[in-house]
Amino acid sequence: MSITASVSSGRVSLPGYSIDAQDSWQFARLSGDFNPLHVDPISARRLQFGNTICHGVHMVLKALDGVAELGFLALSQIHAIDAVFAGSVSTDSLVTVEFVGALDSTRVRLIATSGERVVFTVKLSLADSASAVPLRVGPLPRQNEPFPQVVPLCADFPASATPGHLASSVALSVNDGLMRKLFPTLANCGQGAQLVADLLATSRIVGMKMPGLHSIYSEFKMRRRTIGDAASENAMAYIVQRADPRFRSVRIAVTGGTLEGQVDAFFRAPPVAQTPLSDLLSIVERSRFVGQVALVVGGSRGLGELVAKILVAGGAKVTLTFARGQIDADRIKMEAQAVGLQIDTLQLDASQPISEAVATCLGTMRLTHFYHFATPQITRNVGGPWNGKLFDSFCRFYVQGFAALVHAAAPKTPVSGVLTVLYPSTIFLDDFESGFAEYCAAKAAGEWVCQHLASMPAFDVRK
């Protein structure tokens, strides 16, 4: 069946796409939305989704670009466009889009899925080609150099439920080179620059201004501005209309050059900050861990960070490892120095073979204790069959990587003593949750490695 015939019958699947880290960076330079959730994998690992995710507006524009390329959509016909973001899409994930609506329909939908989940939907209201009512087109946006990277604002949640005084604006602009690289069909369409600039501005408002740093873009509803409105001066005005503290959500009214409407966003929870080492000194007995020479694998964040701090507060000699989080590791090291203590750091990736230099370093540490907190992002397998690649990725941390590091850190002679090993278990092994079979299987295999180690005189294994 031809694509045209499929559309006439109501549904057609469009070619899928994925957005890699470089694409997200270029979109940030085009839109001005440099929220670390999208472009900073080190910061994003501490955030809600565990890794970088694609900009919502980027995905919508990619879908519109594909629809326009196939000739299903003329931008000049768009009267209104609504989008709802139902789920996050991790960087590099495949997104497939289905076009729903006949060619002559004035209402069509785009339904995007990733990993068998609906991740966003777009509803388009199109003007009847026979209509004599002209649709407003704003002025061409300014051509600017790509935006430089800046830090997003960290806005406070509005104090009032109707905070109409929180008003401002952002410039409407595009960079033709980047737009053509990311959205080549839209760049060549009449009214493409105006529509792209308006949608880009909403991304910059949410990701950089309000809510800013700790934001999640939820939804937009945009329509053509009324003919006869005062001409825009190449800016999108915005004002917070409503704030709901129950859901930490805001509704923002926006008025651009061609489109106007509303944007909904959430204030997401900021990353959890571990207890400062200075506070732990008043809680932990100073001699509690004297004599321990400890390696904390994955100690630059999360529970690993907290354990490293508790150990050094109690008198242990501590080395923490990091894979990519050197900034975090250096911060913890300086935190210890500020209170007259010392934490050493070592870079290693627990999912990769141990280098000769790291093996030599571990062999000379004379470790007494080994704490394994290295972990990848815990990803759910949504609705699919067994995912071998996902299982292998977990095993690289919890089985092969764990076993290799423990053996490299073990005492070299029987008289050197034993190595006490802590391997954190998971409640999923006792209370299974659908979608985590690969994770549970890898963690269970890691616990069998612990059983094997416990049978050897060189190890004292605790879970």
TORKOL-4160 file (C-alpha; in steps of 0.2 Angstrom, whole numbers, padded with zeros to 4 digits, m for minus):
463
<pt num="1" X="0000" Y="0000" Z="0000"/>
<pt num="2" X="0007" Y="0017" Z="m0004"/>
<pt num="3" X="0009" Y="0031" Z="0009"/>
<pt num="4" X="m0004" Y="0041" Z="0001"/>
<pt num="5" X="m0017" Y="0027" Z="0001"/>
<pt num="6" X="m0012" Y="0024" Z="0020"/>
<pt num="7" X="m0015" Y="0042" Z="0024"/>
<pt num="8" X="m0032" Y="0042" Z="0015"/>
<pt num="9" X="m0037" Y="0027" Z="0026"/>
<pt num="10" X="m0032" Y="0037" Z="0041"/>
<pt num="11" X="m0015" Y="0031" Z="0048"/>
<pt num="12" X="0003" Y="0029" Z="0042"/>
<pt num="13" X="0019" Y="0026" Z="0051"/>
<pt num="14" X="0033" Y="0039" Z="0048"/>
<pt num="15" X="0052" Y="0035" Z="0047"/>
<pt num="16" X="0058" Y="0034" Z="0065"/>
<pt num="17" X="0072" Y="0045" Z="0072"/>
<pt num="18" X="0084" Y="0047" Z="0086"/>
<pt num="19" X="0092" Y="0062" Z="0094"/>
<pt num="20" X="0110" Y="0060" Z="0100"/>
<pt num="21" X="0120" Y="0070" Z="0112"/>
<pt num="22" X="0127" Y="0081" Z="0098"/>
<pt num="23" X="0110" Y="0084" Z="0091"/>
<pt num="24" X="0104" Y="0090" Z="0108"/>
<pt num="25" X="0119" Y="0101" Z="0110"/>
<pt num="26" X="0115" Y="0109" Z="0093"/>
<pt num="27" X="0097" Y="0111" Z="0098"/>
<pt num="28" X="0102" Y="0120" Z="0114"/>
<pt num="29" X="0113" Y="0132" Z="0103"/>
<pt num="30" X="0098" Y="0135" Z="0092"/>
<pt num="31" X="0085" Y="0137" Z="0106"/>
<pt num="32" X="0095" Y="0144" Z="0120"/>
<pt num="33" X="0089" Y="0130" Z="0131"/>
<pt num="34" X="0105" Y="0123" Z="0140"/>
<pt num="35" X="0096" Y="0114" Z="0154"/>
<pt num="36" X="0108" Y="0101" Z="0160"/>
<pt num="37" X="0094" Y="0088" Z="0160"/>
<pt num="38" X="0097" Y="0088" Z="0141"/>
<pt num="39" X="0115" Y="0092" Z="0138"/>
<pt num="40" X="0125" Y="0088" Z="0153"/>
<pt num="41" X="0127" Y="0069" Z="0156"/>
<pt num="42" X="0137" Y="0071" Z="0173"/>
<pt num="43" X="0124" Y="0082" Z="0180"/>
<pt num="44" X="0109" Y="0073" Z="0173"/>
<pt num="45" X="0114" Y="0056" Z="0181"/>
<pt num="46" X="0109" Y="0064" Z="0198"/>
<pt num="47" X="0092" Y="0070" Z="0191"/>
<pt num="48" X="0075" Y="0062" Z="0190"/>
<pt num="49" X="0078" Y="0052" Z="0174"/>
<pt num="50" X="0096" Y="0046" Z="0178"/>
<pt num="51" X="0103" Y="0052" Z="0161"/>
<pt num="52" X="0101" Y="0065" Z="0148"/>
<pt num="53" X="0084" Y="0066" Z="0140"/>
<pt num="54" X="0079" Y="0074" Z="0123"/>
<pt num="55" X="0071" Y="0092" Z="0123"/>
<pt num="56" X="0052" Y="0090" Z="0121"/>
<pt num="57" X="0051" Y="0104" Z="0108"/>
<pt num="58" X="0066" Y="0096" Z="0098"/>
<pt num="59" X="0056" Y="0080" Z="0096"/>
<pt num="60" X="0040" Y="0089" Z="0091"/>
<pt num="61" X="0049" Y="0099" Z="0078"/>
<pt num="62" X="0058" Y="0083" Z="0071"/>
<pt num="63" X="0041" Y="0075" Z="0069"/>
<pt num="64" X="0034" Y="0090" Z="0060"/>
<pt num="65" X="0049" Y="0091" Z="0049"/>
<pt num="66" X="0046" Y="0072" Z="0044"/>
<pt num="67" X="0027" Y="0076" Z="0041"/>
<pt num="68" X="0031" Y="0091" Z="0030"/>
<pt num="69" X="0045" Y="0081" Z="0021"/>
<pt num="70" X="0032" Y="0068" Z="0015"/>
<pt num="71" X="0020" Y="0082" Z="0010"/>
<pt num="72" X="0007" Y="0078" Z="0023"/>
<pt num="73" X="0007" Y="0096" Z="0030"/>
<pt num="74" X="0009" Y="0114" Z="0024"/>
<pt num="75" X="0014" Y="0125" Z="0038"/>
<pt num="76" X="0003" Y="0139" Z="0031"/>
<pt num="77" X="m0012" Y="0128" Z="0036"/>
<pt num="78" X="m0009" Y="0127" Z="0054"/>
<pt num="79" X="m0022" Y="0136" Z="0064"/>
<pt num="80" X="m0018" Y="0128" Z="0081"/>
<pt num="81" X="m0005" Y="0115" Z="0088"/>
<pt num="82" X="m0006" Y="0107" Z="0104"/>
<pt num="83" X="0007" Y="0095" Z="0112"/>
<pt num="84" X="0007" Y="0084" Z="0127"/>
<pt num="85" X="0023" Y="0076" Z="0133"/>
<pt num="86" X="0018" Y="0059" Z="0142"/>
<pt num="87" X="0035" Y="0052" Z="0145"/>
<pt num="88" X="0054" Y="0056" Z="0144"/>
<pt num="89" X="0065" Y="0050" Z="0129"/>
<pt num="90" X="0083" Y="0046" Z="0134"/>
<pt num="91" X="0097" Y="0052" Z="0122"/>
<pt num="92" X="0100" Y="0041" Z="0107"/>
<pt num="93" X="0083" Y="0032" Z="0109"/>
<pt num="94" X="0073" Y="0028" Z="0094"/>
<pt num="95" X="0057" Y="0038" Z="0092"/>
<pt num="96" X="0043" Y="0032" Z="0080"/>
<pt num="97" X="0029" Y="0043" Z="0074"/>
<pt num="98" X="0012" Y="0039" Z="0068"/>
<pt num="99" X="0002" Y="0051" Z="0057"/>
<pt num="100" X="m0017" Y="0049" Z="0061"/>
<pt num="101" X="m0029" Y="0058" Z="0049"/>
<pt num="102" X="m0034" Y="0059" Z="0031"/>
<pt num="103" X="m0026" Y="0070" Z="0019"/>
<pt num="104" X="m0041" Y="0081" Z="0018"/>
<pt num="105" X="m0045" Y="0082" Z="0036"/>
<pt num="106" X="m0043" Y="0098" Z="0046"/>
<pt num="107" X="m0039" Y="0089" Z="0062"/>
<pt num="108" X="m0024" Y="0077" Z="0062"/>
<pt num="109" X="m0013" Y="0069" Z="0076"/>
<pt num="110" X="0005" Y="0064" Z="0078"/>
<pt num="111" X="0008" Y="0050" Z="0091"/>
<pt num="112" X="0026" Y="0047" Z="0095"/>
<pt num="113" X="0032" Y="0031" Z="0104"/>
<pt num="114" X="0048" Y="0025" Z="0111"/>
<pt num="115" X="0051" Y="0008" Z="0119"/>
<pt num="116" X="0033" Y="0004" Z="0116"/>
<pt num="117" X="0028" Y="0019" Z="0127"/>
<pt num="118" X="0018" Y="0034" Z="0120"/>
<pt num="119" X="0030" Y="0049" Z="0124"/>
<pt num="120" X="0021" Y="0063" Z="0116"/>
<pt num="121" X="0006" Y="0067" Z="0105"/>
<pt num="122" X="0003" Y="0082" Z="0094"/>
<pt num="123" X="m0014" Y="0088" Z="0089"/>
<pt num="124" X="m0015" Y="0100" Z="0073"/>
<pt num="125" X="m0030" Y="0110" Z="0068"/>
<pt num="126" X="m0028" Y="0115" Z="0050"/>
<pt num="127" X="m0037" Y="0129" Z="0041"/>
<pt num="128" X="m0049" Y="0123" Z="0027"/>
<pt num="129" X="m0040" Y="0126" Z="0010"/>
<pt num="130" X="m0057" Y="0134" Z="0004"/>
<pt num="131" X="m0058" Y="0146" Z="0019"/>
<pt num="132" X="m0056" Y="0164" Z="0015"/>
<pt num="133" X="m0050" Y="0169" Z="0032"/>
<pt num="134" X="m0032" Y="0173" Z="0032"/>
<pt num="135" X="m0020" Y="0166" Z="0045"/>
<pt num="136" X="m0009" Y="0178" Z="0054"/>
<pt num="137" X="0010" Y="0177" Z="0050"/>
<pt num="138" X="0022" Y="0186" Z="0062"/>
<pt num="139" X="0038" Y="0195" Z="0056"/>
<pt num="140" X="0053" Y="0185" Z="0051"/>
<pt num="141" X="0063" Y="0182" Z="0067"/>
<pt num="142" X="0080" Y="0189" Z="0069"/>
<pt num="143" X="0095" Y="0179" Z="0062"/>
<pt num="144" X="0107" Y="0177" Z="0077"/>
<pt num="145" X="0123" Y="0168" Z="0081"/>
<pt num="146" X="0120" Y="0152" Z="0090"/>
<pt num="147" X="0116" Y="0155" Z="0108"/>
<pt num="148" X="0131" Y="0154" Z="0120"/>
<pt num="149" X="0129" Y="0142" Z="0135"/>
<pt num="150" X="0123" Y="0150" Z="0151"/>
<pt num="151" X="0117" Y="0143" Z="0167"/>
<pt num="152" X="0098" Y="0141" Z="0169"/>
<pt num="153" X="0089" Y="0152" Z="0182"/>
<pt num="154" X="0083" Y="0142" Z="0198"/>
<pt num="155" X="0066" Y="0150" Z="0200"/>
<pt num="156" X="0057" Y="0149" Z="0216"/>
<pt num="157" X="0040" Y="0142" Z="0216"/>
<pt num="158" X="0027" Y="0156" Z="0214"/>
<pt num="159" X="0020" Y="0161" Z="0231"/>
<pt num="160" X="0003" Y="0166" Z="0224"/>
<pt num="161" X="m0009" Y="0154" Z="0215"/>
<pt num="162" X="m0012" Y="0168" Z="0203"/>
<pt num="163" X="0005" Y="0176" Z="0201"/>
<pt num="164" X="0001" Y="0188" Z="0186"/>
<pt num="165" X="0015" Y="0199" Z="0191"/>
<pt num="166" X="0028" Y="0186" Z="0185"/>
<pt num="167" X="0030" Y="0193" Z="0167"/>
<pt num="168" X="0044" Y="0195" Z="0156"/>
<pt num="169" X="0049" Y="0191" Z="0138"/>
<pt num="170" X="0063" Y="0182" Z="0127"/>
<pt num="171" X="0069" Y="0187" Z="0110"/>
<pt num="172" X="0063" Y="0177" Z="0095"/>
<pt num="173" X="0077" Y="0172" Z="0084"/>
<pt num="174" X="0084" Y="0158" Z="0074"/>
<pt num="175" X="0101" Y="0153" Z="0067"/>
<pt num="176" X="0098" Y="0148" Z="0049"/>
<pt num="177" X="0113" Y="0136" Z="0048"/>
<pt num="178" X="0108" Y="0126" Z="0063"/>
<pt num="179" X="0089" Y="0126" Z="0058"/>
<pt num="180" X="0093" Y="0119" Z="0041"/>
<pt num="181" X="0104" Y="0106" Z="0050"/>
<pt num="182" X="0091" Y="0100" Z="0062"/>
<pt num="183" X="0075" Y="0104" Z="0053"/>
<pt num="184" X="0079" Y="0105" Z="0034"/>
<pt num="185" X="0061" Y="0104" Z="0028"/>
<pt num="186" X="0054" Y="0116" Z="0040"/>
<pt num="187" X="0068" Y="0128" Z="0036"/>
<pt num="188" X="0063" Y="0128" Z="0017"/>
<pt num="189" X="0045" Y="0130" Z="0021"/>
<pt num="190" X="0035" Y="0146" Z="0020"/>
<pt num="191" X="0032" Y="0152" Z="0038"/>
<pt num="192" X="0044" Y="0139" Z="0044"/>
<pt num="193" X="0056" Y="0151" Z="0053"/>
<pt num="194" X="0041" Y="0160" Z="0062"/>
<pt num="195" X="0034" Y="0144" Z="0069"/>
<pt num="196" X="0050" Y="0137" Z="0073"/>
<pt num="197" X="0056" Y="0152" Z="0082"/>
<pt num="198" X="0040" Y="0153" Z="0093"/>
<pt num="199" X="0041" Y="0135" Z="0098"/>
<pt num="200" X="0060" Y="0137" Z="0102"/>
<pt num="201" X="0056" Y="0152" Z="0113"/>
<pt num="202" X="0044" Y="0141" Z="0124"/>
<pt num="203" X="0058" Y="0129" Z="0127"/>
<pt num="204" X="0070" Y="0143" Z="0132"/>
<pt num="205" X="0056" Y="0150" Z="0144"/>
<pt num="206" X="0053" Y="0133" Z="0153"/>
<pt num="207" X="0071" Y="0126" Z="0153"/>
<pt num="208" X="0080" Y="0142" Z="0157"/>
<pt num="209" X="0068" Y="0155" Z="0165"/>
<pt num="210" X="0052" Y="0148" Z="0173"/>
<pt num="211" X="0054" Y="0135" Z="0181"/>
<pt num="212" X="0072" Y="0135" Z="0174"/>
<pt num="213" X="0085" Y="0123" Z="0181"/>
<pt num="214" X="0073" Y="0111" Z="0190"/>
<pt num="215" X="0059" Y="0110" Z="0176"/>
<pt num="216" X="0049" Y="0098" Z="0166"/>
<pt num="217" X="0040" Y="0104" Z="0151"/>
<pt num="218" X="0023" Y="0096" Z="0151"/>
<pt num="219" X="0012" Y="0103" Z="0138"/>
<pt num="220" X="0009" Y="0117" Z="0126"/>
<pt num="221" X="m0007" Y="0123" Z="0117"/>
<pt num="222" X="m0004" Y="0136" Z="0104"/>
<pt num="223" X="m0015" Y="0145" Z="0091"/>
<pt num="224" X="m0013" Y="0158" Z="0078"/>
<pt num="225" X="m0013" Y="0176" Z="0084"/>
<pt num="226" X="m0028" Y="0186" Z="0079"/>
<pt num="227" X="m0026" Y="0197" Z="0063"/>
<pt num="228" X="m0025" Y="0215" Z="0068"/>
<pt num="229" X="m0016" Y="0212" Z="0085"/>
<pt num="230" X="m0002" Y="0224" Z="0088"/>
<pt num="231" X="0014" Y="0218" Z="0079"/>
<pt num="232" X="0027" Y="0208" Z="0089"/>
<pt num="233" X="0044" Y="0216" Z="0091"/>
<pt num="234" X="0052" Y="0199" Z="0088"/>
<pt num="235" X="0049" Y="0194" Z="0106"/>
<pt num="236" X="0039" Y="0181" Z="0115"/>
<pt num="237" X="0030" Y="0188" Z="0131"/>
<pt num="238" X="0026" Y="0177" Z="0145"/>
<pt num="239" X="0017" Y="0178" Z="0161"/>
<pt num="240" X="0014" Y="0165" Z="0175"/>
<pt num="241" X="m0005" Y="0163" Z="0175"/>
<pt num="242" X="m0007" Y="0149" Z="0188"/>
<pt num="243" X="0003" Y="0140" Z="0201"/>
<pt num="244" X="m0003" Y="0124" Z="0209"/>
<pt num="245" X="0007" Y="0119" Z="0224"/>
<pt num="246" X="m0001" Y="0102" Z="0226"/>
<pt num="247" X="0008" Y="0096" Z="0210"/>
<pt num="248" X="0022" Y="0110" Z="0209"/>
<pt num="249" X="0015" Y="0115" Z="0192"/>
<pt num="250" X="0013" Y="0132" Z="0183"/>
<pt num="251" X="0004" Y="0138" Z="0168"/>
<pt num="252" X="0012" Y="0151" Z="0158"/>
<pt num="253" X="0003" Y="0162" Z="0145"/>
<pt num="254" X="0014" Y="0166" Z="0130"/>
<pt num="255" X="0012" Y="0178" Z="0115"/>
<pt num="256" X="0024" Y="0176" Z="0101"/>
<pt num="257" X="0026" Y="0183" Z="0084"/>
<pt num="258" X="0014" Y="0171" Z="0075"/>
<pt num="259" X="0007" Y="0160" Z="0089"/>
<pt num="260" X="0000" Y="0163" Z="0107"/>
<pt num="261" X="m0007" Y="0151" Z="0120"/>
<pt num="262" X="m0001" Y="0142" Z="0136"/>
<pt num="263" X="0013" Y="0132" Z="0142"/>
<pt num="264" X="0012" Y="0120" Z="0157"/>
<pt num="265" X="0027" Y="0114" Z="0166"/>
<pt num="266" X="0032" Y="0106" Z="0183"/>
<pt num="267" X="0045" Y="0111" Z="0196"/>
<pt num="268" X="0054" Y="0094" Z="0198"/>
<pt num="269" X="0063" Y="0090" Z="0214"/>
<pt num="270" X="0081" Y="0095" Z="0215"/>
<pt num="271" X="0094" Y="0082" Z="0216"/>
<pt num="272" X="0097" Y="0075" Z="0234"/>
<pt num="273" X="0112" Y="0082" Z="0242"/>
<pt num="274" X="0121" Y="0071" Z="0254"/>
<pt num="275" X="0124" Y="0076" Z="0272"/>
<pt num="276" X="0139" Y="0088" Z="0274"/>
<pt num="277" X="0154" Y="0079" Z="0281"/>
<pt num="278" X="0155" Y="0093" Z="0294"/>
<pt num="279" X="0138" Y="0088" Z="0301"/>
<pt num="280" X="0143" Y="0069" Z="0301"/>
<pt num="281" X="0158" Y="0073" Z="0312"/>
<pt num="282" X="0146" Y="0077" Z="0326"/>
<pt num="283" X="0136" Y="0060" Z="0323"/>
<pt num="284" X="0150" Y="0047" Z="0320"/>
<pt num="285" X="0162" Y="0042" Z="0333"/>
<pt num="286" X="0179" Y="0048" Z="0328"/>
<pt num="287" X="0187" Y="0031" Z="0331"/>
<pt num="288" X="0173" Y="0020" Z="0325"/>
<pt num="289" X="0182" Y="0015" Z="0309"/>
<pt num="290" X="0200" Y="0017" Z="0314"/>
<pt num="291" X="0211" Y="0004" Z="0305"/>
<pt num="292" X="0200" Y="0002" Z="0290"/>
<pt num="293" X="0208" Y="0005" Z="0273"/>
<pt num="294" X="0193" Y="0006" Z="0262"/>
<pt num="295" X="0189" Y="0007" Z="0244"/>
<pt num="296" X="0172" Y="0014" Z="0240"/>
<pt num="297" X="0168" Y="0010" Z="0222"/>
<pt num="298" X="0156" Y="0023" Z="0215"/>
<pt num="299" X="0159" Y="0034" Z="0229"/>
<pt num="300" X="0157" Y="0051" Z="0220"/>
<pt num="301" X="0138" Y="0052" Z="0223"/>
<pt num="302" X="0123" Y="0044" Z="0231"/>
<pt num="303" X="0125" Y="0031" Z="0244"/>
<pt num="304" X="0143" Y="0028" Z="0240"/>
<pt num="305" X="0146" Y="0047" Z="0244"/>
<pt num="306" X="0138" Y="0045" Z="0260"/>
<pt num="307" X="0147" Y="0029" Z="0265"/>
<pt num="308" X="0164" Y="0037" Z="0260"/>
<pt num="309" X="0160" Y="0052" Z="0272"/>
<pt num="310" X="0154" Y="0041" Z="0286"/>
<pt num="311" X="0170" Y="0031" Z="0285"/>
<pt num="312" X="0182" Y="0045" Z="0285"/>
<pt num="313" X="0173" Y="0054" Z="0299"/>
<pt num="314" X="0175" Y="0038" Z="0309"/>
<pt num="315" X="0194" Y="0037" Z="0306"/>
<pt num="316" X="0195" Y="0026" Z="0291"/>
<pt num="317" X="0208" Y="0029" Z="0277"/>
<pt num="318" X="0196" Y="0031" Z="0262"/>
<pt num="319" X="0199" Y="0031" Z="0243"/>
<pt num="320" X="0183" Y="0033" Z="0232"/>
<pt num="321" X="0182" Y="0029" Z="0214"/>
<pt num="322" X="0173" Y="0039" Z="0200"/>
<pt num="323" X="0170" Y="0035" Z="0182"/>
<pt num="324" X="0164" Y="0052" Z="0175"/>
<pt num="325" X="0160" Y="0062" Z="0190"/>
<pt num="326" X="0177" Y="0070" Z="0193"/>
<pt num="327" X="0169" Y="0087" Z="0198"/>
<pt num="328" X="0159" Y="0077" Z="0212"/>
<pt num="329" X="0174" Y="0068" Z="0217"/>
<pt num="330" X="0185" Y="0083" Z="0219"/>
<pt num="331" X="0171" Y="0092" Z="0228"/>
<pt num="332" X="0170" Y="0078" Z="0241"/>
<pt num="333" X="0189" Y="0078" Z="0242"/>
<pt num="334" X="0189" Y="0097" Z="0246"/>
<pt num="335" X="0175" Y="0095" Z="0258"/>
<pt num="336" X="0186" Y="0083" Z="0268"/>
<pt num="337" X="0201" Y="0094" Z="0267"/>
<pt num="338" X="0190" Y="0108" Z="0274"/>
<pt num="339" X="0188" Y="0099" Z="0291"/>
<pt num="340" X="0206" Y="0092" Z="0292"/>
<pt num="341" X="0203" Y="0075" Z="0284"/>
<pt num="342" X="0208" Y="0066" Z="0268"/>
<pt num="343" X="0199" Y="0057" Z="0255"/>
<pt num="344" X="0209" Y="0050" Z="0240"/>
<pt num="345" X="0201" Y="0048" Z="0223"/>
<pt num="346" X="0204" Y="0036" Z="0209"/>
<pt num="347" X="0196" Y="0036" Z="0192"/>
<pt num="348" X="0190" Y="0019" Z="0185"/>
<pt num="349" X="0175" Y="0013" Z="0176"/>
<pt num="350" X="0168" Y="m0003" Z="0185"/>
<pt num="351" X="0160" Y="m0008" Z="0169"/>
<pt num="352" X="0176" Y="m0009" Z="0159"/>
<pt num="353" X="0191" Y="m0021" Z="0160"/>
<pt num="354" X="0204" Y="m0015" Z="0173"/>
<pt num="355" X="0219" Y="m0006" Z="0166"/>
<pt num="356" X="0236" Y="m0012" Z="0172"/>
<pt num="357" X="0239" Y="0005" Z="0180"/>
<pt num="358" X="0223" Y="0003" Z="0191"/>
<pt num="359" X="0227" Y="m0015" Z="0195"/>
<pt num="360" X="0244" Y="m0010" Z="0201"/>
<pt num="361" X="0237" Y="0004" Z="0211"/>
<pt num="362" X="0224" Y="m0007" Z="0220"/>
<pt num="363" X="0237" Y="m0020" Z="0223"/>
<pt num="364" X="0248" Y="m0008" Z="0233"/>
<pt num="365" X="0234" Y="m0001" Z="0244"/>
<pt num="366" X="0233" Y="m0015" Z="0257"/>
<pt num="367" X="0214" Y="m0013" Z="0258"/>
<pt num="368" X="0204" Y="m0020" Z="0272"/>
<pt num="369" X="0187" Y="m0016" Z="0266"/>
<pt num="370" X="0179" Y="m0015" Z="0249"/>
<pt num="371" X="0162" Y="m0006" Z="0246"/>
<pt num="372" X="0154" Y="m0009" Z="0229"/>
<pt num="373" X="0141" Y="0005" Z="0224"/>
<pt num="374" X="0145" Y="0006" Z="0206"/>
<pt num="375" X="0129" Y="0006" Z="0196"/>
<pt num="376" X="0122" Y="0010" Z="0179"/>
<pt num="377" X="0105" Y="0019" Z="0176"/>
<pt num="378" X="0092" Y="0006" Z="0182"/>
<pt num="379" X="0081" Y="0005" Z="0166"/>
<pt num="380" X="0064" Y="m0004" Z="0165"/>
<pt num="381" X="0061" Y="m0015" Z="0151"/>
<pt num="382" X="0044" Y="m0009" Z="0146"/>
<pt num="383" X="0032" Y="m0023" Z="0139"/>
<pt num="384" X="0046" Y="m0031" Z="0129"/>
<pt num="385" X="0053" Y="m0049" Z="0129"/>
<pt num="386" X="0070" Y="m0053" Z="0138"/>
<pt num="387" X="0082" Y="m0039" Z="0133"/>
<pt num="388" X="0100" Y="m0047" Z="0132"/>
<pt num="389" X="0109" Y="m0031" Z="0130"/>
<pt num="390" X="0101" Y="m0023" Z="0145"/>
<pt num="391" X="0105" Y="m0039" Z="0155"/>
<pt num="392" X="0123" Y="m0038" Z="0149"/>
<pt num="393" X="0125" Y="m0020" Z="0154"/>
<pt num="394" X="0119" Y="m0023" Z="0171"/>
<pt num="395" X="0131" Y="m0038" Z="0173"/>
<pt num="396" X="0146" Y="m0028" Z="0168"/>
<pt num="397" X="0143" Y="m0018" Z="0184"/>
<pt num="398" X="0136" Y="m0031" Z="0196"/>
<pt num="399" X="0145" Y="m0047" Z="0190"/>
<pt num="400" X="0161" Y="m0046" Z="0179"/>
<pt num="401" X="0166" Y="m0028" Z="0185"/>
<pt num="402" X="0162" Y="m0032" Z="0203"/>
<pt num="403" X="0172" Y="m0049" Z="0203"/>
<pt num="404" X="0187" Y="m0042" Z="0194"/>
<pt num="405" X="0188" Y="m0027" Z="0206"/>
<pt num="406" X="0187" Y="m0038" Z="0221"/>
<pt num="407" X="0201" Y="m0050" Z="0215"/>
<pt num="408" X="0212" Y="m0035" Z="0210"/>
<pt num="409" X="0209" Y="m0028" Z="0228"/>
<pt num="410" X="0211" Y="m0044" Z="0237"/>
<pt num="411" X="0226" Y="m0047" Z="0249"/>
<pt num="412" X="0241" Y="m0055" Z="0239"/>
<pt num="413" X="0247" Y="m0067" Z="0252"/>
<pt num="414" X="0238" Y="m0077" Z="0266"/>
<pt num="415" X="0246" Y="m0067" Z="0280"/>
<pt num="416" X="0240" Y="m0051" Z="0273"/>
<pt num="417" X="0223" Y="m0054" Z="0281"/>
<pt num="418" X="0206" Y="m0054" Z="0273"/>
<pt num="419" X="0196" Y="m0042" Z="0263"/>
<pt num="420" X="0179" Y="m0037" Z="0270"/>
<pt num="421" X="0167" Y="m0035" Z="0255"/>
<pt num="422" X="0150" Y="m0026" Z="0255"/>
<pt num="423" X="0139" Y="m0029" Z="0241"/>
<pt num="424" X="0122" Y="m0020" Z="0242"/>
<pt num="425" X="0107" Y="m0031" Z="0238"/>
<pt num="426" X="0091" Y="m0025" Z="0231"/>
<pt num="427" X="0073" Y="m0027" Z="0238"/>
<pt num="428" X="0068" Y="m0032" Z="0220"/>
<pt num="429" X="0075" Y="m0049" Z="0223"/>
<pt num="430" X="0062" Y="m0051" Z="0237"/>
<pt num="431" X="0047" Y="m0041" Z="0230"/>
<pt num="432" X="0048" Y="m0043" Z="0211"/>
<pt num="433" X="0042" Y="m0028" Z="0200"/>
<pt num="434" X="0037" Y="m0031" Z="0182"/>
<pt num="435" X="0050" Y="m0024" Z="0170"/>
<pt num="436" X="0065" Y="m0027" Z="0180"/>
<pt num="437" X="0069" Y="m0045" Z="0176"/>
<pt num="438" X="0086" Y="m0041" Z="0168"/>
<pt num="439" X="0091" Y="m0030" Z="0183"/>
<pt num="440" X="0086" Y="m0043" Z="0196"/>
<pt num="441" X="0094" Y="m0057" Z="0186"/>
<pt num="442" X="0111" Y="m0047" Z="0186"/>
<pt num="443" X="0110" Y="m0043" Z="0204"/>
<pt num="444" X="0105" Y="m0061" Z="0209"/>
<pt num="445" X="0121" Y="m0067" Z="0199"/>
<pt num="446" X="0131" Y="m0054" Z="0208"/>
<pt num="447" X="0125" Y="m0062" Z="0225"/>
<pt num="448" X="0130" Y="m0079" Z="0219"/>
<pt num="449" X="0148" Y="m0071" Z="0215"/>
<pt num="450" X="0147" Y="m0066" Z="0233"/>
<pt num="451" X="0143" Y="m0084" Z="0239"/>
<pt num="452" X="0158" Y="m0090" Z="0229"/>
<pt num="453" X="0170" Y="m0077" Z="0236"/>
<pt num="454" X="0163" Y="m0081" Z="0254"/>
<pt num="455" X="0170" Y="m0098" Z="0252"/>
<pt num="456" X="0187" Y="m0092" Z="0250"/>
<pt num="457" X="0198" Y="m0088" Z="0265"/>
<pt num="458" X="0204" Y="m0071" Z="0258"/>
<pt num="459" X="0186" Y="m0064" Z="0259"/>
<pt num="460" X="0173" Y="m0059" Z="0272"/>
<pt num="461" X="0158" Y="m0055" Z="0261"/>
<pt num="462" X="0143" Y="m0045" Z="0268"/>
<pt num="463" X="0127" Y="m0041" Z="0258"/>
